[in-house]
Amino acid sequence: MQGINRSQHEHLKSQLIKLEENLKVEQACPMNGNDVELLNELENIRSKRLQLQALHIEYLKKLADIELHIANYKSFYNNVSINFVSGRIRKLNKVERER
């Protein structure tokens, strides 16, 4: 599984913004009288852009949660490995050598 490519995300977001701006210009200076279609298309593009941004924000939050979880795991792992297991293994090895 790969993470989200930030540059690809930003590129797509900028393309959607460009489409929005182009439709806003067309709406201001219509070449044909089809304002309803322009409004629907504009709303569709805006909706896609906002959903893309919301999903990216959610992804970044989850990524931060995973980073915190990994840090907690590493800390606990090191604590158990160094402070719990290693001392007991040394004692076990000492007992086995004495036998």
NUVEXLUM-517011 format. One record per atom (N, C-alpha, C): residue in one letter; x negated, y negated, z negated; residue number from 1; atom name. Coordinates in nm, 3 decimals, m for minus. Each point is the difference from the previous one (the first is absolute). Layout:
! residues N
<'A'; <X; Y; Z>; NUM; 'CA'>
...
***
This chain:
! residues 99
<'M'; <m0.084; 0.117; 0.000>; 1; 'N'>
<'M'; <0.084; m0.117; 0.000>; 1; 'CA'>
<'M'; <m0.089; m0.124; 0.000>; 1; 'C'>
<'Q'; <0.032; m0.094; 0.085>; 2; 'N'>
<'Q'; <m0.077; m0.123; 0.008>; 2; 'CA'>
<'Q'; <0.079; m0.115; m0.061>; 2; 'C'>
<'G'; <m0.075; m0.097; m0.048>; 3; 'N'>
<'G'; <0.063; m0.121; m0.050>; 3; 'CA'>
<'G'; <0.047; m0.088; 0.115>; 3; 'C'>
<'I'; <0.074; m0.101; m0.035>; 4; 'N'>
<'I'; <0.049; m0.095; 0.099>; 4; 'CA'>
<'I'; <m0.115; m0.090; 0.044>; 4; 'C'>
<'N'; <m0.017; m0.014; 0.130>; 5; 'N'>
<'N'; <m0.105; m0.084; 0.055>; 5; 'CA'>
<'N'; <0.046; m0.146; m0.008>; 5; 'C'>
<'R'; <m0.070; m0.079; m0.079>; 6; 'N'>
<'R'; <0.042; m0.138; m0.022>; 6; 'CA'>
<'R'; <m0.002; m0.084; 0.128>; 6; 'C'>
<'S'; <m0.103; 0.018; 0.082>; 7; 'N'>
<'S'; <m0.008; m0.080; 0.122>; 7; 'CA'>
<'S'; <0.113; 0.035; 0.097>; 7; 'C'>
<'Q'; <0.035; 0.128; 0.008>; 8; 'N'>
<'Q'; <0.113; 0.039; 0.085>; 8; 'CA'>
<'Q'; <0.130; m0.058; m0.054>; 8; 'C'>
<'H'; <0.015; 0.002; m0.132>; 9; 'N'>
<'H'; <0.120; m0.057; m0.062>; 9; 'CA'>
<'H'; <0.009; m0.149; 0.031>; 9; 'C'>
<'E'; <m0.109; m0.072; m0.018>; 10; 'N'>
<'E'; <m0.001; m0.144; 0.025>; 10; 'CA'>
<'E'; <0.025; m0.031; 0.147>; 10; 'C'>
<'H'; <m0.054; 0.084; 0.088>; 11; 'N'>
<'H'; <0.020; m0.020; 0.143>; 11; 'CA'>
<'H'; <0.148; 0.015; 0.037>; 11; 'C'>
<'L'; <0.063; 0.106; m0.049>; 12; 'N'>
<'L'; <0.141; 0.023; 0.029>; 12; 'CA'>
<'L'; <0.086; m0.112; m0.059>; 12; 'C'>
<'K'; <m0.034; m0.041; m0.122>; 13; 'N'>
<'K'; <0.074; m0.109; m0.064>; 13; 'CA'>
<'K'; <m0.011; m0.128; 0.083>; 13; 'C'>
<'S'; <m0.119; m0.030; 0.050>; 14; 'N'>
<'S'; <m0.017; m0.122; 0.079>; 14; 'CA'>
<'S'; <0.074; 0.011; 0.134>; 14; 'C'>
<'Q'; <0.008; 0.120; 0.056>; 15; 'N'>
<'Q'; <0.077; 0.018; 0.123>; 15; 'CA'>
<'Q'; <0.148; m0.025; m0.023>; 15; 'C'>
<'L'; <0.050; 0.049; m0.114>; 16; 'N'>
<'L'; <0.141; m0.023; m0.033>; 16; 'CA'>
<'L'; <0.027; m0.149; m0.022>; 16; 'C'>
<'I'; <m0.092; m0.068; m0.065>; 17; 'N'>
<'I'; <0.015; m0.144; m0.021>; 17; 'CA'>
<'I'; <0.000; m0.073; 0.134>; 17; 'C'>
<'K'; <m0.088; 0.043; 0.090>; 18; 'N'>
<'K'; <m0.006; m0.062; 0.133>; 18; 'CA'>
<'K'; <0.132; 0.020; 0.075>; 18; 'C'>
<'L'; <0.056; 0.119; m0.009>; 19; 'N'>
<'L'; <0.130; 0.026; 0.063>; 19; 'CA'>
<'L'; <0.109; m0.088; m0.060>; 19; 'C'>
<'E'; <m0.002; m0.014; m0.133>; 20; 'N'>
<'E'; <0.097; m0.086; m0.068>; 20; 'CA'>
<'E'; <m0.012; m0.144; 0.050>; 20; 'C'>
<'E'; <m0.122; m0.049; 0.004>; 21; 'N'>
<'E'; <m0.021; m0.139; 0.043>; 21; 'CA'>
<'E'; <0.043; m0.020; 0.144>; 21; 'C'>
<'N'; <m0.027; 0.097; 0.085>; 22; 'N'>
<'N'; <0.040; m0.008; 0.141>; 22; 'CA'>
<'N'; <0.153; m0.005; 0.012>; 22; 'C'>
<'L'; <0.068; 0.082; m0.079>; 23; 'N'>
<'L'; <0.146; m0.002; 0.006>; 23; 'CA'>
<'L'; <0.058; m0.130; m0.057>; 23; 'C'>
<'K'; <m0.066; m0.055; m0.100>; 24; 'N'>
<'K'; <0.046; m0.128; m0.055>; 24; 'CA'>
<'K'; <m0.012; m0.111; 0.105>; 24; 'C'>
<'V'; <m0.107; 0.004; 0.080>; 25; 'N'>
<'V'; <m0.018; m0.097; 0.108>; 25; 'CA'>
<'V'; <0.110; 0.021; 0.105>; 25; 'C'>
<'E'; <0.025; 0.126; 0.035>; 26; 'N'>
<'E'; <0.106; 0.030; 0.098>; 26; 'CA'>
<'E'; <0.135; m0.046; m0.051>; 26; 'C'>
<'Q'; <0.022; 0.014; m0.129>; 27; 'N'>
<'Q'; <0.127; m0.039; m0.060>; 27; 'CA'>
<'Q'; <0.016; m0.153; 0.005>; 27; 'C'>
<'A'; <m0.109; m0.069; m0.020>; 28; 'N'>
<'A'; <0.004; m0.147; 0.002>; 28; 'CA'>
<'A'; <0.020; m0.053; 0.141>; 28; 'C'>
<'C'; <m0.057; 0.068; 0.099>; 29; 'N'>
<'C'; <0.011; m0.041; 0.141>; 29; 'CA'>
<'C'; <0.050; 0.119; 0.083>; 29; 'C'>
<'P'; <0.125; 0.039; m0.018>; 30; 'N'>
<'P'; <0.048; 0.121; 0.069>; 30; 'CA'>
<'P'; <0.004; m0.017; 0.151>; 30; 'C'>
<'M'; <m0.049; 0.105; 0.067>; 31; 'N'>
<'M'; <0.007; 0.001; 0.147>; 31; 'CA'>
<'M'; <0.132; 0.061; 0.045>; 31; 'C'>
<'N'; <0.056; 0.083; m0.085>; 32; 'N'>
<'N'; <0.134; 0.053; 0.029>; 32; 'CA'>
<'N'; <0.087; m0.022; m0.124>; 32; 'C'>
<'G'; <0.125; 0.019; 0.013>; 33; 'N'>
<'G'; <0.093; m0.031; m0.109>; 33; 'CA'>
<'G'; <0.024; 0.116; m0.093>; 33; 'C'>
<'N'; <m0.097; 0.089; m0.018>; 34; 'N'>
<'N'; <0.021; 0.119; m0.081>; 34; 'CA'>
<'N'; <m0.058; m0.016; m0.140>; 34; 'C'>
<'D'; <0.053; m0.094; m0.076>; 35; 'N'>
<'D'; <m0.050; m0.029; m0.134>; 35; 'CA'>
<'D'; <0.020; 0.115; m0.097>; 35; 'C'>
<'V'; <0.108; 0.074; 0.014>; 36; 'N'>
<'V'; <0.030; 0.111; m0.091>; 36; 'CA'>
<'V'; <m0.107; 0.109; 0.011>; 36; 'C'>
<'E'; <m0.039; 0.033; 0.124>; 37; 'N'>
<'E'; <m0.105; 0.099; 0.020>; 37; 'CA'>
<'E'; <m0.132; m0.047; m0.059>; 37; 'C'>
<'L'; <m0.033; m0.127; 0.020>; 38; 'N'>
<'L'; <m0.123; m0.054; m0.056>; 38; 'CA'>
<'L'; <0.001; 0.005; m0.152>; 38; 'C'>
<'L'; <0.114; m0.036; m0.059>; 39; 'N'>
<'L'; <0.011; 0.005; m0.147>; 39; 'CA'>
<'L'; <m0.014; 0.142; m0.052>; 39; 'C'>
<'N'; <0.063; 0.095; 0.068>; 40; 'N'>
<'N'; <m0.010; 0.140; m0.041>; 40; 'CA'>
<'N'; <m0.143; 0.051; 0.012>; 40; 'C'>
<'E'; <m0.065; m0.033; 0.109>; 41; 'N'>
<'E'; <m0.139; 0.043; 0.020>; 41; 'CA'>
<'E'; <m0.092; m0.065; m0.103>; 41; 'C'>
<'L'; <0.022; m0.127; m0.026>; 42; 'N'>
<'L'; <m0.080; m0.071; m0.099>; 42; 'CA'>
<'L'; <0.018; 0.062; m0.138>; 42; 'C'>
<'E'; <0.123; 0.031; m0.035>; 43; 'N'>
<'E'; <0.028; 0.062; m0.131>; 43; 'CA'>
<'E'; <m0.062; 0.140; m0.007>; 43; 'C'>
<'N'; <0.005; 0.074; 0.110>; 44; 'N'>
<'N'; <m0.060; 0.134; 0.005>; 44; 'CA'>
<'N'; <m0.151; m0.007; m0.021>; 44; 'C'>
<'I'; <m0.066; m0.092; 0.067>; 45; 'N'>
<'I'; <m0.145; m0.016; m0.014>; 45; 'CA'>
<'I'; <m0.035; m0.044; m0.142>; 45; 'C'>
<'R'; <0.072; m0.097; m0.051>; 46; 'N'>
<'R'; <m0.025; m0.049; m0.136>; 46; 'CA'>
<'R'; <0.019; 0.112; m0.102>; 46; 'C'>
<'S'; <0.104; 0.080; 0.018>; 47; 'N'>
<'S'; <0.026; 0.112; m0.089>; 47; 'CA'>
<'S'; <m0.114; 0.101; 0.002>; 47; 'C'>
<'K'; <m0.049; 0.030; 0.119>; 48; 'N'>
<'K'; <m0.113; 0.095; 0.013>; 48; 'CA'>
<'K'; <m0.125; m0.055; m0.069>; 48; 'C'>
<'R'; <m0.027; m0.130; 0.021>; 49; 'N'>
<'R'; <m0.118; m0.061; m0.062>; 49; 'CA'>
<'R'; <0.010; 0.003; m0.152>; 49; 'C'>
<'L'; <0.117; m0.036; m0.053>; 50; 'N'>
<'L'; <0.017; m0.001; m0.145>; 50; 'CA'>
<'L'; <m0.009; 0.139; m0.060>; 50; 'C'>
<'Q'; <0.055; 0.098; 0.072>; 51; 'N'>
<'Q'; <m0.009; 0.139; m0.048>; 51; 'CA'>
<'Q'; <m0.145; 0.048; 0.003>; 51; 'C'>
<'L'; <m0.073; m0.034; 0.106>; 52; 'N'>
<'L'; <m0.141; 0.037; 0.010>; 52; 'CA'>
<'L'; <m0.079; m0.060; m0.116>; 52; 'C'>
<'Q'; <0.026; m0.128; m0.029>; 53; 'N'>
<'Q'; <m0.070; m0.065; m0.110>; 53; 'CA'>
<'Q'; <0.037; 0.062; m0.134>; 53; 'C'>
<'A'; <0.127; 0.031; m0.020>; 54; 'N'>
<'A'; <0.044; 0.060; m0.127>; 54; 'CA'>
<'A'; <m0.065; 0.137; m0.020>; 54; 'C'>
<'L'; <m0.006; 0.079; 0.106>; 55; 'N'>
<'L'; <m0.063; 0.132; m0.010>; 55; 'CA'>
<'L'; <m0.149; m0.013; m0.028>; 55; 'C'>
<'H'; <m0.064; m0.099; 0.059>; 56; 'N'>
<'H'; <m0.143; m0.020; m0.025>; 56; 'CA'>
<'H'; <m0.024; m0.042; m0.144>; 56; 'C'>
<'I'; <0.083; m0.087; m0.053>; 57; 'N'>
<'I'; <m0.013; m0.042; m0.140>; 57; 'CA'>
<'I'; <0.021; 0.119; m0.093>; 57; 'C'>
<'E'; <0.100; 0.082; 0.029>; 58; 'N'>
<'E'; <0.025; 0.121; m0.080>; 58; 'CA'>
<'E'; <m0.120; 0.094; 0.006>; 58; 'C'>
<'Y'; <m0.059; 0.015; 0.119>; 59; 'N'>
<'Y'; <m0.119; 0.083; 0.018>; 59; 'CA'>
<'Y'; <m0.115; m0.051; m0.087>; 59; 'C'>
<'L'; <m0.022; m0.132; 0.001>; 60; 'N'>
<'L'; <m0.109; m0.057; m0.080>; 60; 'CA'>
<'L'; <0.022; 0.021; m0.149>; 60; 'C'>
<'K'; <0.126; m0.009; m0.046>; 61; 'N'>
<'K'; <0.031; 0.025; m0.141>; 61; 'CA'>
<'K'; <m0.027; 0.145; m0.036>; 61; 'C'>
<'K'; <0.042; 0.091; 0.086>; 62; 'N'>
<'K'; <m0.023; 0.142; m0.026>; 62; 'CA'>
<'K'; <m0.149; 0.033; 0.004>; 62; 'C'>
<'L'; <m0.072; m0.064; 0.089>; 63; 'N'>
<'L'; <m0.144; 0.019; 0.007>; 63; 'CA'>
<'L'; <m0.067; m0.045; m0.130>; 63; 'C'>
<'A'; <0.046; m0.113; m0.054>; 64; 'N'>
<'A'; <m0.054; m0.048; m0.128>; 64; 'CA'>
<'A'; <0.033; 0.099; m0.111>; 64; 'C'>
<'D'; <0.121; 0.058; 0.002>; 65; 'N'>
<'D'; <0.037; 0.101; m0.099>; 65; 'CA'>
<'D'; <m0.090; 0.123; 0.011>; 65; 'C'>
<'I'; <m0.028; 0.042; 0.122>; 66; 'N'>
<'I'; <m0.087; 0.117; 0.020>; 66; 'CA'>
<'I'; <m0.142; m0.030; m0.048>; 66; 'C'>
<'E'; <m0.049; m0.121; 0.029>; 67; 'N'>
<'E'; <m0.134; m0.038; m0.047>; 67; 'CA'>
<'E'; <m0.007; 0.004; m0.153>; 67; 'C'>
<'L'; <0.105; m0.048; m0.066>; 68; 'N'>
<'L'; <0.005; 0.003; m0.146>; 68; 'CA'>
<'L'; <0.004; 0.144; m0.050>; 68; 'C'>
<'H'; <0.079; 0.084; 0.066>; 69; 'N'>
<'H'; <0.010; 0.140; m0.038>; 69; 'CA'>
<'H'; <m0.136; 0.070; 0.015>; 69; 'C'>
<'I'; <m0.069; m0.026; 0.109>; 70; 'N'>
<'I'; <m0.132; 0.061; 0.023>; 70; 'CA'>
<'I'; <m0.098; m0.046; m0.108>; 70; 'C'>
<'A'; <0.002; m0.128; m0.034>; 71; 'N'>
<'A'; <m0.089; m0.052; m0.105>; 71; 'CA'>
<'A'; <0.030; 0.066; m0.134>; 71; 'C'>
<'N'; <0.129; 0.016; m0.033>; 72; 'N'>
<'N'; <0.039; 0.066; m0.124>; 72; 'CA'>
<'N'; <m0.045; 0.145; m0.001>; 72; 'C'>
<'Y'; <0.018; 0.068; 0.112>; 73; 'N'>
<'Y'; <m0.042; 0.140; 0.010>; 73; 'CA'>
<'Y'; <m0.151; 0.013; m0.018>; 73; 'C'>
<'K'; <m0.077; m0.084; 0.070>; 74; 'N'>
<'K'; <m0.146; 0.007; m0.011>; 74; 'CA'>
<'K'; <m0.046; m0.026; m0.143>; 74; 'C'>
<'S'; <0.061; m0.096; m0.066>; 75; 'N'>
<'S'; <m0.035; m0.031; m0.138>; 75; 'CA'>
<'S'; <0.029; 0.120; m0.090>; 75; 'C'>
<'F'; <0.119; 0.058; 0.014>; 76; 'N'>
<'F'; <0.037; 0.115; m0.081>; 76; 'CA'>
<'F'; <m0.090; 0.120; 0.032>; 76; 'C'>
<'Y'; <m0.025; 0.022; 0.128>; 77; 'N'>
<'Y'; <m0.085; 0.111; 0.043>; 77; 'CA'>
<'Y'; <m0.139; m0.013; m0.063>; 77; 'C'>
<'N'; <m0.060; m0.119; 0.010>; 78; 'N'>
<'N'; <m0.133; m0.020; m0.057>; 78; 'CA'>
<'N'; <0.001; 0.018; m0.151>; 78; 'C'>
<'N'; <0.103; m0.049; m0.066>; 79; 'N'>
<'N'; <0.011; 0.015; m0.145>; 79; 'CA'>
<'N'; <0.007; 0.148; m0.038>; 79; 'C'>
<'V'; <0.086; 0.075; 0.068>; 80; 'N'>
<'V'; <0.014; 0.143; m0.031>; 80; 'CA'>
<'V'; <m0.129; 0.074; 0.034>; 80; 'C'>
<'S'; <m0.058; m0.030; 0.115>; 81; 'N'>
<'S'; <m0.120; 0.068; 0.044>; 81; 'CA'>
<'S'; <m0.117; m0.025; m0.094>; 81; 'C'>
<'I'; <m0.020; m0.126; m0.037>; 82; 'N'>
<'I'; <m0.117; m0.037; m0.081>; 82; 'CA'>
<'I'; <0.024; 0.024; m0.149>; 82; 'C'>
<'N'; <0.111; m0.047; m0.051>; 83; 'N'>
<'N'; <0.023; 0.003; m0.144>; 83; 'CA'>
<'N'; <0.066; 0.127; m0.051>; 83; 'C'>
<'F'; <0.063; 0.076; 0.084>; 84; 'N'>
<'F'; <0.072; 0.118; m0.047>; 84; 'CA'>
<'F'; <m0.066; 0.129; 0.046>; 84; 'C'>
<'V'; <m0.013; 0.016; 0.130>; 85; 'N'>
<'V'; <m0.047; 0.128; 0.055>; 85; 'CA'>
<'V'; <m0.149; 0.020; m0.022>; 85; 'C'>
<'S'; <m0.081; m0.101; 0.028>; 86; 'N'>
<'S'; <m0.145; 0.021; m0.003>; 86; 'CA'>
<'S'; <m0.049; 0.045; m0.138>; 86; 'C'>
<'G'; <0.050; m0.059; m0.106>; 87; 'N'>
<'G'; <m0.041; 0.042; m0.135>; 87; 'CA'>
<'G'; <0.041; 0.143; m0.030>; 87; 'C'>
<'R'; <0.118; 0.037; 0.041>; 88; 'N'>
<'R'; <0.048; 0.135; m0.025>; 88; 'CA'>
<'R'; <m0.076; 0.103; 0.085>; 88; 'C'>
<'I'; <m0.035; m0.038; 0.121>; 89; 'N'>
<'I'; <m0.078; 0.091; 0.086>; 89; 'CA'>
<'I'; <m0.139; 0.022; m0.060>; 89; 'C'>
<'R'; <m0.061; m0.108; m0.052>; 90; 'N'>
<'R'; <m0.132; 0.014; m0.065>; 90; 'CA'>
<'R'; <0.009; 0.096; m0.118>; 90; 'C'>
<'K'; <0.103; m0.014; m0.082>; 91; 'N'>
<'K'; <0.018; 0.090; m0.114>; 91; 'CA'>
<'K'; <0.021; 0.143; 0.046>; 91; 'C'>
<'L'; <0.081; 0.018; 0.105>; 92; 'N'>
<'L'; <0.026; 0.133; 0.053>; 92; 'CA'>
<'L'; <m0.129; 0.063; 0.053>; 92; 'C'>
<'N'; <m0.080; m0.078; 0.073>; 93; 'N'>
<'N'; <m0.127; 0.052; 0.052>; 93; 'CA'>
<'N'; <m0.096; 0.037; m0.113>; 93; 'C'>
<'K'; <0.000; m0.081; m0.107>; 94; 'N'>
<'K'; <m0.086; 0.026; m0.114>; 94; 'CA'>
<'K'; <0.041; 0.131; m0.067>; 94; 'C'>
<'V'; <0.128; 0.022; m0.016>; 95; 'N'>
<'V'; <0.051; 0.122; m0.062>; 95; 'CA'>
<'V'; <m0.035; 0.121; 0.086>; 95; 'C'>
<'E'; <0.013; m0.014; 0.131>; 96; 'N'>
<'E'; <m0.032; 0.111; 0.090>; 96; 'CA'>
<'E'; <m0.149; 0.033; m0.001>; 96; 'C'>
<'R'; <m0.086; m0.102; m0.013>; 97; 'N'>
<'R'; <m0.143; 0.024; m0.006>; 97; 'CA'>
<'R'; <m0.041; 0.069; m0.128>; 97; 'C'>
<'E'; <0.074; m0.026; m0.107>; 98; 'N'>
<'E'; <m0.031; 0.061; m0.130>; 98; 'CA'>
<'E'; <0.041; 0.145; m0.006>; 98; 'C'>
<'R'; <0.086; 0.043; 0.089>; 99; 'N'>
<'R'; <0.046; 0.140; m0.002>; 99; 'CA'>
<'R'; <m0.101; 0.093; 0.051>; 99; 'C'>
***
